Amino acid sequence: MDVIELLPRLRLLRFPVGQAYLWRDGDDLTLVDAGPAGAGAGIVAWAGSFGRVRRVVLTHFHEDHVGGAQEVAARTGAQVVAHTLEAPVVRGEVPGPPPVFEDWERPLHEKALRLLPRGGFDRPTRVTEVSDGDVLDFGGGARVVHAPGHTDGSIGLHLPRHGVLFTGDAVAASPDDGGVILGVFNTDRARAVASFGRLAALDSELVCFGHGDPVTVRAGRTLRESARSYGAAC
């Protein structure tokens, strides 16, 4: 796990596939996503020098985002949070819908699968369910933004007091040139484009993706320009 400071309150945690974020309010820590299976112990050990993880907010159910969640919760007592449409999949009660791949996405997906740990992982048994517009108690009030299309219950998180936006996999940075792109491996591309536009319309100065480097300069403008290139309204 590589750790990168983005703000005094915010760290990016990077894994072989995907990444998570740690937000700090004094001694209270919030994880946005939890990395792949096996990541939980390392996250907790590293975060212990800052405080205690109180909540893990999952942007969606994919393994590279939820794999470490139960281990973090078991070691810290943290609350696990997910959208009400996503929670049954996170708990393992129902299967998640598969992506509708574009041809160029298939090699990327196969590469990602090779980098993920083999075998299953413990799923959170207790998940607090949230919906669009709910406000979570961190970062001065983190608003849940329903952003379906990557998965049905994908969410972003907007911290308006700090100008920070977490997009999950609804938006990404291109592995080729770092440019802002629509997230890949979507279940419904049209809904994903609409969600891109909704996220881009929010006031943001720092935008954090599930994959790729965050946008730290002209973030809101950069997101809107990219979203419009896909035909999204924002």
Residue frames relative to the residue before (quaternion, step in Angstrom):
aa qw qx qy qz dx dy dz
M 1.0000 0.0000 0.0000 0.0000 0.00 0.00 0.00
D 0.1782 -0.7632 0.6148 0.0882 3.55 -0.85 1.03
V 0.1883 -0.7861 0.5836 0.0779 3.57 -0.99 0.87
I 0.0481 -0.7932 0.6066 -0.0241 3.56 -0.86 1.06
E 0.3288 -0.7366 0.5559 0.2008 3.58 -0.83 0.99
L 0.1728 -0.7861 0.5886 0.0761 3.55 -0.81 1.07
L 0.7514 -0.0159 0.0430 0.6582 3.54 1.17 -0.83
P 0.6581 -0.4802 0.3584 0.4558 3.63 -1.15 0.24
R 0.7269 0.4145 -0.2317 0.4960 3.61 1.10 -0.64
L 0.7747 0.3793 -0.1337 0.4879 3.58 1.18 -0.47
R 0.0377 -0.7781 0.6271 -0.0022 3.54 -0.97 1.01
L 0.3085 -0.6934 0.6198 0.1996 3.51 -1.23 0.67
L 0.1532 -0.7677 0.6188 0.0659 3.58 -0.94 0.98
R 0.1005 -0.8408 0.5319 0.0086 3.58 -0.37 1.23
F 0.1489 -0.7844 0.6013 0.0311 3.54 -0.98 1.02
P 0.7058 -0.4372 0.3069 0.4653 3.64 -1.18 0.14
V 0.7550 0.0953 -0.0895 0.6426 3.56 1.21 -0.59
G 0.8584 0.0984 -0.0851 0.4962 3.57 -0.73 1.05
Q 0.2216 -0.7651 0.5946 0.1096 3.50 -1.36 -0.03
A 0.2364 -0.7293 0.6259 0.1433 3.51 -1.37 0.36
Y 0.2859 -0.7458 0.5755 0.1756 3.56 -1.30 0.15
L 0.1842 -0.7640 0.6095 0.1041 3.55 -1.12 0.73
W 0.1169 -0.7821 0.6116 0.0258 3.55 -0.76 1.16
R 0.1706 -0.8111 0.5566 0.0575 3.57 -0.91 0.97
D 0.0346 -0.7351 0.6770 -0.0001 3.52 -0.97 1.05
G 0.7780 -0.1706 0.0839 0.5989 3.59 0.09 1.24
D 0.7932 -0.2280 0.2022 0.5273 3.57 -0.72 -1.11
D 0.5911 0.5699 -0.3652 0.4387 3.59 1.28 -0.13
L 0.1126 -0.8132 0.5708 0.0151 3.55 -0.70 1.14
T 0.1239 -0.7645 0.6293 0.0642 3.53 -1.15 0.76
L 0.2237 -0.7461 0.6136 0.1300 3.54 -0.96 0.94
V 0.1561 -0.7207 0.6641 0.1232 3.52 -1.08 0.78
D 0.7896 -0.0519 -0.0949 0.6040 3.51 -0.19 1.48
A 0.2901 -0.8073 0.5074 0.0814 3.55 -1.21 0.56
G 0.5784 -0.6222 0.3790 0.3670 3.57 1.18 0.39
P 0.6658 -0.5117 0.3667 0.4004 3.58 -1.31 0.03
A 0.7354 -0.3789 0.3106 0.4681 3.54 -1.33 0.02
G 0.7822 0.3133 -0.2516 0.4761 3.55 -0.98 0.92
A 0.5780 0.6158 -0.3746 0.3826 3.59 1.24 -0.21
G 0.5420 0.6937 -0.3817 0.2816 3.57 1.12 -0.64
A 0.6690 0.5106 -0.3189 0.4359 3.59 0.82 -0.94
G 0.6732 0.4980 -0.2972 0.4588 3.57 0.92 -0.87
I 0.6231 0.5346 -0.3382 0.4600 3.56 1.03 -0.76
V 0.6852 0.4893 -0.2907 0.4544 3.57 0.82 -1.01
A 0.6534 0.5164 -0.3201 0.4517 3.60 0.91 -0.88
W 0.6886 0.4654 -0.2890 0.4750 3.58 0.90 -0.86
A 0.6899 0.5004 -0.2894 0.4358 3.59 0.88 -0.93
G 0.5366 0.6699 -0.3884 0.3354 3.59 1.17 -0.50
S 0.6247 0.5398 -0.3483 0.4439 3.59 1.13 -0.43
F 0.6941 0.4511 -0.2670 0.4935 3.60 1.27 -0.30
G 0.7268 -0.3179 0.2634 0.5489 3.57 1.06 -0.75
R 0.5884 -0.5610 0.4382 0.3835 3.56 -1.11 -0.67
V 0.4483 -0.6747 0.5164 0.2778 3.55 -0.98 0.87
R 0.1951 -0.8129 0.5449 0.0650 3.57 -0.61 1.20
R 0.8054 0.0212 0.0076 0.5924 3.57 1.12 -0.63
V 0.1810 -0.7275 0.6513 0.1178 3.52 -1.31 0.56
V 0.1141 -0.7984 0.5898 0.0397 3.57 -0.49 1.18
L 0.1982 -0.8035 0.5565 0.0735 3.56 -0.60 1.19
T 0.3598 -0.7540 0.5071 0.2119 3.57 -0.71 1.03
H 0.7740 -0.1484 0.0795 0.6104 3.60 1.21 -0.46
F 0.6837 -0.5846 0.3040 0.3136 3.55 -1.31 0.32
H 0.4599 0.7167 -0.4553 0.2598 3.64 1.13 -0.23
E 0.6598 -0.5948 0.3140 0.3352 3.52 -1.08 0.93
D 0.6771 0.5011 -0.3076 0.4424 3.58 0.98 -0.76
H 0.6850 0.4362 -0.2811 0.5113 3.59 1.30 -0.03
V 0.7807 0.3323 -0.1707 0.5009 3.60 1.04 -0.70
G 0.4554 0.7440 -0.4279 0.2365 3.61 1.20 -0.35
G 0.7588 0.3751 -0.2083 0.4901 3.60 1.01 -0.74
A 0.4420 0.7543 -0.4274 0.2303 3.59 1.25 -0.19
Q 0.6954 0.4728 -0.2995 0.4508 3.60 0.80 -0.94
E 0.6309 0.5246 -0.3445 0.4562 3.60 0.99 -0.69
V 0.6321 0.5074 -0.3319 0.4826 3.59 1.00 -0.77
A 0.6687 0.5059 -0.3024 0.4533 3.59 0.88 -0.93
A 0.6668 0.5120 -0.3052 0.4473 3.58 0.94 -0.87
R 0.7195 0.4527 -0.2512 0.4629 3.60 1.00 -0.79
T 0.7979 0.3096 -0.1370 0.4987 3.59 1.11 -0.62
G 0.4231 -0.6851 0.4792 0.3493 3.58 1.19 -0.48
A 0.3332 0.7764 -0.4800 0.2361 3.58 1.26 0.27
Q 0.4573 -0.6384 0.5553 0.2738 3.51 -1.25 0.65
V 0.2294 -0.7501 0.6048 0.1377 3.58 -0.99 0.88
V 0.1182 -0.8155 0.5665 -0.0111 3.56 -0.76 1.13
A 0.1419 0.7672 -0.6186 0.0930 3.58 -1.03 0.84
H 0.6344 -0.5175 0.4045 0.4076 3.56 -1.26 0.36
T 0.6206 -0.5881 0.3749 0.3583 3.56 -1.09 0.73
L 0.6573 0.4923 -0.3178 0.4739 3.63 1.10 -0.56
E 0.6978 0.4779 -0.2566 0.4678 3.55 1.17 -0.60
A 0.5503 0.6757 -0.3828 0.3068 3.58 1.10 -0.71
P 0.6631 0.4987 -0.3464 0.4378 3.70 0.80 -0.76
V 0.6458 0.4926 -0.3231 0.4857 3.59 1.10 -0.64
V 0.6224 0.5410 -0.3361 0.4549 3.59 0.99 -0.82
R 0.6995 0.4556 -0.2617 0.4845 3.59 0.99 -0.85
G 0.4867 -0.6826 0.4245 0.3421 3.61 1.21 -0.25
E 0.4123 0.7282 -0.4582 0.2996 3.59 1.23 0.33
V 0.7791 0.0771 -0.0347 0.6212 3.58 1.13 -0.65
P 0.5118 -0.6297 0.4671 0.3512 3.60 -1.14 0.49
G 0.4491 -0.6656 0.5189 0.2933 3.54 -1.17 0.55
P 0.5389 -0.6204 0.4467 0.3538 3.60 -1.04 0.64
P 0.4581 -0.6910 0.4802 0.2865 3.60 -0.97 0.78
P 0.5846 -0.5654 0.4348 0.3867 3.58 -1.20 0.39
V 0.3325 -0.6550 0.6260 0.2619 3.52 -1.36 0.32
F 0.2213 -0.8395 0.4850 0.1055 3.55 -0.04 1.32
E 0.2983 -0.6352 0.6693 0.2441 3.48 -1.30 0.55
D 0.6676 -0.5469 0.3091 0.3995 3.57 -1.06 0.73
W 0.6943 0.4934 -0.2897 0.4366 3.61 0.88 -0.89
E 0.6204 0.5653 -0.3419 0.4225 3.59 1.24 -0.37
R 0.5542 0.6590 -0.3944 0.3209 3.60 1.08 -0.59
P 0.6701 0.4722 -0.3334 0.4657 3.68 0.81 -0.76
L 0.6178 0.5396 -0.3455 0.4559 3.60 1.05 -0.70
H 0.6648 0.5045 -0.3018 0.4610 3.56 0.96 -0.89
E 0.6501 0.5139 -0.3169 0.4613 3.58 0.95 -0.83
K 0.6363 0.5202 -0.3250 0.4678 3.58 1.03 -0.76
A 0.6526 0.5144 -0.3143 0.4590 3.59 0.95 -0.88
L 0.6448 0.5277 -0.3270 0.4459 3.59 0.94 -0.83
R 0.6444 0.5280 -0.3244 0.4480 3.60 1.02 -0.75
L 0.6943 0.4805 -0.2707 0.4624 3.59 1.12 -0.61
L 0.6037 0.5660 -0.3627 0.4285 3.59 1.21 -0.37
P 0.5816 -0.5736 0.4325 0.3816 3.61 -1.12 0.57
R 0.4230 -0.6951 0.5198 0.2602 3.57 -1.05 0.73
G 0.6980 0.4302 -0.3414 0.4596 3.54 -1.17 0.59
G 0.6122 -0.5783 0.4047 0.3564 3.52 -1.30 0.18
F 0.2547 -0.7326 0.6006 0.1945 3.53 -1.32 -0.27
D 0.5672 -0.5920 0.4509 0.3527 3.52 -1.24 0.48
R 0.2651 -0.7795 0.5521 0.1313 3.53 -0.82 1.03
P 0.5524 -0.5899 0.4546 0.3745 3.60 -1.08 0.58
T 0.3006 -0.7611 0.5496 0.1682 3.56 -0.90 0.92
R 0.7453 0.2725 -0.1712 0.5839 3.58 1.21 -0.47
V 0.0439 0.7979 -0.5943 0.0910 3.54 -0.61 1.19
T 0.3015 -0.7283 0.5882 0.1811 3.55 -0.83 1.00
E 0.2631 -0.8044 0.5190 0.1199 3.56 -0.66 1.13
V 0.0825 -0.7883 0.6096 0.0164 3.55 -1.01 0.90
S 0.2391 -0.7575 0.5931 0.1312 3.53 -1.33 0.35
D 0.7321 -0.4205 0.3081 0.4384 3.52 -1.32 0.21
G 0.8051 0.2812 -0.2218 0.4729 3.55 -0.92 0.95
D 0.4941 0.6324 -0.4491 0.3927 3.60 1.22 -0.18
V 0.2506 -0.7635 0.5807 0.1309 3.55 -1.14 0.70
L 0.2392 -0.7847 0.5629 0.1009 3.56 -0.72 1.13
D 0.5086 -0.7000 0.4358 0.2478 3.52 -1.11 0.82
F 0.5877 0.4910 -0.4697 0.4392 3.54 0.34 1.28
G 0.8102 0.2868 -0.1969 0.4718 3.55 -1.25 0.39
G 0.6475 -0.5260 0.3203 0.4488 3.57 1.13 0.58
G 0.7041 -0.3888 0.2450 0.5413 3.56 1.29 0.31
A 0.0294 -0.8151 0.5767 -0.0458 3.57 -0.19 1.33
R 0.2247 -0.8052 0.5373 0.1116 3.58 -0.47 1.18
V 0.3882 -0.7047 0.5551 0.2110 3.53 -0.99 0.99
V 0.0820 -0.7859 0.6127 0.0147 3.56 -0.86 1.03
H 0.3121 -0.7489 0.5528 0.1901 3.58 -0.44 1.19
A 0.0082 0.8137 -0.5762 0.0767 3.58 -0.72 1.12
P 0.0066 0.8510 -0.5249 0.0160 3.61 0.61 1.10
G 0.4813 0.6460 -0.5122 0.2977 3.51 -1.32 0.46
H 0.6551 0.4046 -0.2844 0.5712 3.55 1.00 -0.80
T 0.7072 -0.1288 0.0661 0.6920 3.52 1.12 -0.91
D 0.6842 -0.5063 0.3198 0.4162 3.58 -1.22 0.32
G 0.7957 0.2952 -0.1384 0.5104 3.56 1.01 -0.82
S 0.2590 0.7707 -0.5396 0.2186 3.59 1.09 0.55
I 0.0757 -0.7909 0.6062 0.0367 3.55 -1.11 0.73
G 0.2333 -0.6775 0.6631 0.2164 3.46 -1.44 0.28
L 0.2553 -0.7351 0.6028 0.1762 3.56 -1.31 0.20
H 0.1116 -0.8022 0.5862 0.0219 3.55 -0.81 1.06
L 0.1298 -0.7698 0.6236 0.0409 3.55 -0.83 1.09
P 0.1889 -0.8478 0.4792 0.1264 3.62 0.26 1.20
R 0.6154 0.5620 -0.3630 0.4168 3.62 1.04 -0.63
H 0.7669 0.3298 -0.1685 0.5241 3.56 1.15 -0.60
G 0.4382 -0.7183 0.4471 0.3034 3.59 1.24 -0.08
V 0.4967 0.6572 -0.4151 0.3861 3.58 1.19 0.57
L 0.0571 -0.7839 0.6182 0.0048 3.56 -1.00 0.89
F 0.1489 -0.7431 0.6479 0.0772 3.55 -0.96 1.00
T 0.2065 -0.8314 0.5087 0.0860 3.59 -0.62 1.09
G 0.3491 -0.6869 0.5462 0.3288 3.60 1.15 -0.35
D 0.7324 -0.3951 0.2961 0.4688 3.59 -0.99 -0.82
A 0.3639 0.7283 -0.5014 0.2928 3.59 1.21 0.34
V 0.7588 0.1171 -0.0489 0.6389 3.56 1.21 -0.68
A 0.0603 -0.8043 0.5910 0.0130 3.58 -1.12 0.60
A 0.4141 -0.6262 0.5765 0.3225 3.53 -1.39 0.05
S 0.5179 -0.6648 0.4464 0.3011 3.56 -0.86 0.97
P 0.4274 -0.6948 0.5062 0.2800 3.63 -0.90 0.82
D 0.6194 0.5631 -0.3427 0.4264 3.60 1.22 -0.32
D 0.8486 0.0237 0.0355 0.5273 3.58 0.67 -1.09
G 0.5494 -0.6464 0.3846 0.3639 3.60 1.26 0.11
G 0.4501 0.6932 -0.4543 0.3325 3.59 1.24 0.03
V 0.5384 -0.6273 0.4574 0.3279 3.57 -1.19 0.54
I 0.0034 0.8080 -0.5860 0.0603 3.57 -0.80 1.07
L 0.6069 -0.4863 0.4689 0.4187 3.51 -1.35 0.16
G 0.5368 -0.6269 0.4542 0.3355 3.57 -0.98 0.80
V 0.4056 -0.7212 0.5152 0.2237 3.57 -1.15 0.63
F 0.7794 0.3527 -0.2683 0.4428 3.55 -1.42 0.13
N 0.2548 0.8032 -0.4978 0.2052 3.59 0.94 0.90
T 0.4477 -0.6617 0.5275 0.2889 3.54 -1.25 0.48
D 0.7908 0.0600 -0.0055 0.6091 3.60 1.14 -0.58
R 0.3037 -0.8089 0.4716 0.1764 3.56 -0.10 1.28
A 0.6439 0.5319 -0.3419 0.4309 3.60 0.91 -0.82
R 0.6667 0.4743 -0.3019 0.4892 3.59 0.95 -0.82
A 0.6200 0.5436 -0.3440 0.4492 3.58 1.06 -0.71
V 0.6430 0.5112 -0.3236 0.4696 3.60 0.97 -0.79
A 0.6464 0.5119 -0.3184 0.4676 3.58 0.96 -0.84
S 0.6560 0.5017 -0.3095 0.4713 3.59 0.99 -0.80
F 0.5784 0.5662 -0.3659 0.4593 3.58 1.08 -0.69
G 0.6775 0.4968 -0.2894 0.4587 3.55 0.89 -0.94
R 0.6473 0.5231 -0.3228 0.4508 3.55 0.97 -0.80
L 0.6680 0.4828 -0.2979 0.4817 3.58 0.94 -0.84
A 0.6622 0.5252 -0.3109 0.4347 3.57 0.95 -0.86
A 0.6292 0.5626 -0.3280 0.4243 3.59 1.13 -0.59
L 0.5806 0.5937 -0.3742 0.4128 3.60 1.22 -0.34
D 0.5105 -0.6255 0.4885 0.3309 3.57 -1.14 0.63
S 0.1728 0.7906 -0.5670 0.1537 3.59 -0.60 1.08
E 0.2234 -0.7638 0.5956 0.1091 3.50 -1.16 0.79
L 0.7560 0.1548 -0.0945 0.6289 3.56 1.30 -0.42
V 0.0621 -0.8086 0.5850 -0.0056 3.57 -0.65 1.12
C 0.1486 -0.8124 0.5638 0.0079 3.55 -0.72 1.20
F 0.2062 -0.8048 0.5525 0.0670 3.56 -0.70 1.17
G 0.5704 -0.5677 0.4649 0.3690 3.53 -1.32 0.21
H 0.7764 0.1161 -0.0585 0.6167 3.55 1.26 -0.46
G 0.7907 0.2956 -0.2404 0.4792 3.54 -0.84 1.02
D 0.6690 -0.5345 0.3539 0.3761 3.52 -1.29 0.44
P 0.5114 -0.6361 0.4793 0.3226 3.59 -1.02 0.77
V 0.4125 -0.6488 0.5692 0.2914 3.54 -1.35 0.32
T 0.1112 -0.8394 0.5320 0.0040 3.56 -0.56 1.18
V 0.7365 0.3111 -0.1951 0.5681 3.60 1.26 -0.22
R 0.8373 -0.0132 -0.0293 0.5458 3.61 -0.86 1.01
A 0.1179 0.8636 -0.4865 0.0594 3.56 1.06 0.74
G 0.6855 0.4899 -0.3051 0.4439 3.58 0.77 -0.97
R 0.6628 0.5019 -0.3006 0.4674 3.56 0.91 -0.92
T 0.6461 0.5256 -0.3200 0.4516 3.58 0.95 -0.85
L 0.6525 0.5088 -0.3141 0.4655 3.57 0.95 -0.85
R 0.6759 0.4991 -0.3061 0.4476 3.59 0.87 -0.92
E 0.6384 0.5233 -0.3366 0.4531 3.58 0.96 -0.79
S 0.6745 0.4838 -0.2983 0.4713 3.58 0.94 -0.85
A 0.6466 0.5306 -0.3269 0.4398 3.59 0.91 -0.91
R 0.6637 0.5052 -0.3085 0.4573 3.59 0.95 -0.85
S 0.6082 0.5591 -0.3626 0.4313 3.59 1.10 -0.58
Y 0.6684 0.4501 -0.2847 0.5193 3.59 1.26 -0.37
G 0.5696 -0.6059 0.3799 0.4051 3.59 1.26 -0.07
A 0.4448 0.6942 -0.4599 0.3298 3.59 1.23 0.28
A 0.3869 -0.6831 0.5692 0.2445 3.53 -1.19 0.67
C 0.1768 0.7853 -0.5770 0.1379 3.58 -0.81 0.95
